[in-house]
Amino acid sequence: MGRSLMILGALIFAAGLAVHLAGRLPVQLGRLPGDIVIRGRHGTFYFPVVTCLVLSVVFSVVMWILHRR
């Protein structure tokens, strides 16, 4: 139980650090080329297609690495 909590805490810390430092990157997640943005008179539709694909690949690689152990 203790080890699981430490791992969870480290993951939360890493996620927080990544979010904090993400503003300094030249390309921001959610604003990648290929994301769909439709602006109308009364609203905006936004669907981050490429961002979803990138995150899916990253999470798949991380899960594959963790599963190999």
Secondary structure, 3 states (H helix, E strand, C coil): CHHHHHHHHHHHHHHHHHHHHHCCCCCCCCCCCCCEEEECCCCEEEECHHHHHHHHHHHHHHHHHHHHC
